[in-house]
Amino acid sequence: MTALLEVDGISRRFGGLNALKDVSFSVNKGEIVGLIGPNGAGKTTCFNVVSGVMPPTAGAIRFKGHSIVGKKPSAIVSEGLVRTFQATTVFPDATVIENVMRGAFATTSVSMLSSVFNTRAARATLAATGERCDVLLGRLQLTPYREWRAGELSYGGQRRLGVAIALAANPQLLMLDEPVAGLNPEEAAEFGRLIREIHETEGVAVLLVEHHMRLVMGLCHRIVVLDHGELIAEGVPADIRANRKVIEAYLGSEEVG
C-alpha cells in the first residue's frame, strides 16, 4: 500500500509536559486506521498537530509525500486532508444544504470575481457542487432535512452533518474525531455502518479517534495506540486486543474488546 499520511517522530510539549513524544505511524490509501488510548493519552493533541491546528515541537508530517508542517489548516484541507471535531461545528441558523455547500467552497475553484459576475464557468461549477452536496446528504441520511436549519437537527443528525460538510471538501483522508461520542448504542452502530459505506463509495482513507472500542475493533484495518503521549502498540485489531501493554494501559479505565 502507498502511504498517504506519514507521521514521523512527532513530539508536542506544553511547557514541561510532553503531550506527544516521538510518535510515528502512517495511514495508507484505502485504509481505516484507529487512533486509540485511555484519557490523556494524547489522541486529540495528535489530531490537532496533524491537521495543522498546532505545530509539532519536533518531527515531520508528510501528506502525499510532501511536508505539511507549518501550513495553515485551510491549506491542508485544500490538499485533501480534512477533519471533523469532537464538538458539532455546524452553522445552526443556516440550512442543512447551505452547511454542506459551505464545506464544498473550501476547495471549489470559483473565484469571487467570477461568482459576482455570474459567469458560465461559475454557474457550471456551482451546479455541479450542488449536485455533489445532494449526493452527500443522501449518503448521510440527511435528504429529508435538506431545508431544515442545522440547529433543528438532533444531536446525531448534527454529527452526520459534520461528516457531510467534511466530505464536501473532497478529502483523500478524512480524520474523524470521536464521531459517535454521545450517541446511543444503536446510533453508534449505524454511524459505524455509514463510515464503512462512505469509505467504500467515496474511496477515502479514514483516521479515526474514538473511545467506542466495539466500533473501532469492527471498523478499522489497523489500530495505533497511545498512552501518556507515546506510541505503545500498532497492529490489526486482533493483535491490539491481545496486546499486554494495551490491556495494562486500559485497566481501570475501560475494557478493550
C-alpha positions in Angstrom: 0.0 0.0 0.0 1.0 3.6 -0.6 1.4 5.8 2.5 -1.0 8.8 2.2 -0.1 10.2 5.6 3.3 9.8 7.3 3.7 10.9 10.9 7.4 10.7 11.7 8.7 11.1 15.2 6.4 14.0 16.2 6.5 15.5 19.7 4.5 18.2 21.2 5.4 19.9 24.5 3.4 22.3 26.6 5.9 23.8 29.0 7.5 20.9 30.8 4.7 18.4 29.7 5.2 16.0 26.8 1.8 15.7 25.4 3.3 13.7 22.5 6.7 12.1 22.5 8.3 10.7 19.3 5.1 9.3 17.8 5.3 7.7 14.3 2.6 6.0 12.3 1.1 6.1 8.8 -2.2 5.9 7.0 -2.2 4.2 3.6 -4.6 4.7 0.7 -7.7 2.7 1.2 -7.3 2.2 4.9 -9.3 2.9 8.0 -6.9 3.4 10.9 -8.0 3.9 14.5 -6.1 6.1 17.0 -7.0 5.0 20.5 -5.7 5.2 24.1 -7.0 6.0 27.6 -8.0 9.5 28.6 -5.0 11.8 28.5 -3.1 9.6 26.0 -2.5 12.5 23.5 -5.0 11.5 20.8 -6.6 14.9 20.4 -3.2 16.6 20.5 -2.1 14.3 17.8 -5.1 15.2 15.7 -4.5 18.9 16.2 -0.9 18.6 15.2 -1.5 16.5 12.1 -4.4 18.8 10.9 -2.3 22.0 11.4 -4.3 23.4 14.4 -1.0 23.5 16.3 2.6 22.8 15.2 4.7 19.9 16.4 7.6 20.7 18.7 9.7 18.2 16.7 9.2 15.7 14.0 7.8 15.6 10.4 4.4 15.1 8.9 4.0 14.3 5.2 0.8 14.1 3.2 1.1 12.6 -0.3 4.8 12.7 0.2 5.1 16.4 0.9 5.6 18.1 4.3 2.5 19.9 5.7 4.3 21.1 8.9 3.7 24.9 9.3 0.9 25.0 6.8 -2.4 26.6 7.8 -5.4 24.2 8.4 -7.2 25.7 5.4 -4.2 24.9 3.1 -4.0 21.4 4.5 -7.8 21.0 3.7 -7.2 22.2 0.1 -4.5 19.4 -0.3 -7.1 16.8 0.7 -6.7 16.2 4.4 -10.0 17.2 6.2 -11.0 16.6 9.8 -14.1 16.8 12.0 -14.1 17.9 15.6 -15.4 16.4 18.9 -18.0 19.1 19.2 -20.5 19.7 16.4 -19.3 22.5 14.3 -22.3 23.4 12.1 -23.8 26.8 11.3 -27.1 26.4 13.3 -29.0 29.1 11.6 -28.1 28.0 8.0 -30.0 25.2 6.3 -28.5 21.7 6.1 -27.7 22.1 2.4 -26.2 25.5 3.0 -23.9 24.0 5.6 -22.7 21.3 3.2 -22.2 23.9 0.4 -20.0 25.9 2.7 -17.9 22.8 3.2 -17.6 22.4 -0.6 -16.5 26.0 -1.0 -13.3 25.2 0.9 -12.0 23.6 -2.2 -14.3 24.8 -5.1 -12.3 26.7 -7.7 -14.8 29.5 -8.2 -13.2 32.9 -7.8 -15.0 35.7 -6.1 -14.9 37.8 -9.3 -16.5 35.1 -11.4 -19.2 34.4 -8.9 -20.1 38.1 -8.7 -20.4 38.4 -12.4 -22.2 35.0 -12.6 -20.0 33.6 -15.4 -20.9 30.4 -17.3 -18.0 28.6 -15.6 -19.1 29.7 -12.2 -22.7 28.6 -12.8 -21.5 25.2 -14.0 -19.2 24.7 -11.1 -21.9 25.8 -8.6 -24.4 23.4 -10.2 -22.0 20.5 -10.0 -21.2 21.4 -6.4 -24.9 21.5 -5.5 -25.4 18.0 -7.1 -22.4 16.6 -5.2 -23.7 18.0 -1.9 -27.2 16.5 -2.5 -25.5 13.1 -3.1 -23.7 13.5 0.3 -26.9 14.4 2.0 -28.3 11.1 0.7 -25.3 9.1 1.9 -25.5 10.6 5.4 -29.3 10.1 5.5 -30.0 13.8 5.6 -32.0 14.4 2.5 -35.4 14.7 4.3 -33.8 17.5 6.4 -32.3 19.4 3.4 -34.1 22.7 4.1 -34.1 22.5 7.9 -32.0 24.8 9.9 -29.0 22.8 11.1 -29.7 23.8 14.7 -33.1 21.9 14.4 -31.4 18.6 13.8 -31.0 16.0 16.5 -27.5 15.6 18.1 -26.9 12.5 15.9 -28.1 14.4 12.8 -25.7 17.2 13.5 -22.9 14.6 13.9 -23.8 13.2 10.5 -24.0 16.8 9.0 -20.4 17.4 10.3 -19.2 14.5 8.3 -21.1 15.6 5.2 -19.5 19.1 5.5 -16.1 17.5 5.7 -16.8 15.2 2.7 -17.9 18.1 0.7 -14.3 19.4 0.6 -13.4 16.2 -1.3 -10.8 14.7 1.1 -8.5 11.9 0.3 -8.0 11.4 4.0 -10.9 12.1 6.4 -10.0 12.5 10.1 -12.9 11.8 12.4 -12.6 13.0 16.0 -14.9 10.9 18.2 -17.7 10.6 15.7 -20.0 8.5 17.9 -19.4 10.4 21.2 -22.8 11.0 22.9 -24.7 8.6 20.6 -26.7 5.6 22.0 -25.6 2.1 21.0 -28.0 1.8 18.1 -27.0 5.2 16.7 -23.3 4.3 17.2 -23.7 1.1 15.3 -25.5 2.9 12.4 -22.8 5.6 12.3 -20.2 2.8 12.0 -22.0 1.4 9.1 -22.2 4.8 7.4 -18.4 5.3 7.9 -17.7 2.0 6.2 -20.1 2.8 3.4 -18.5 6.3 2.9 -15.0 4.7 2.9 -16.1 2.4 0.1 -18.2 4.7 -2.0 -16.0 7.8 -1.7 -12.7 5.9 -1.9 -11.5 8.0 1.1 -9.0 6.8 3.7 -10.0 7.4 7.3 -8.1 8.2 10.5 -10.4 7.7 13.5 -10.1 8.8 17.1 -12.8 7.0 19.1 -13.4 5.6 22.6 -16.1 3.2 21.4 -14.0 0.1 21.3 -16.5 -2.2 19.7 -16.8 0.3 16.8 -13.0 0.6 16.5 -12.4 -3.1 16.5 -15.1 -3.8 14.0 -14.3 -1.0 11.6 -10.5 -0.4 11.5 -8.0 -2.2 9.4 -5.2 -1.2 11.7 -5.1 0.5 15.1 -2.5 2.8 16.7 -2.4 3.0 20.5 -1.1 5.9 22.5 -0.5 6.1 26.3 0.9 9.2 28.1 1.8 10.7 24.7 3.8 7.7 23.5 3.0 5.0 20.9 2.8 1.7 22.8 1.3 -0.6 20.1 0.3 -0.8 16.4 -1.3 -3.6 14.5 -4.5 -5.3 13.3 -7.5 -5.4 15.8 -6.9 -9.0 16.9 -3.3 -8.2 17.8 -4.2 -5.0 19.7 -7.0 -6.8 21.6 -4.4 -9.3 22.9 -1.5 -6.8 23.5 -0.4 -6.8 27.1 0.7 -3.2 27.1 -2.7 -2.1 25.7 -4.6 -4.1 28.3 -2.5 -2.6 31.1 -3.0 0.9 29.8 -6.8 0.5 29.8 -7.1 -1.3 33.2 -9.2 0.8 35.5 -10.5 3.0 32.6 -12.3 0.8 30.1 -12.1 -2.6 28.6 -10.7 -3.4 25.2 -12.9 -5.7 23.2 
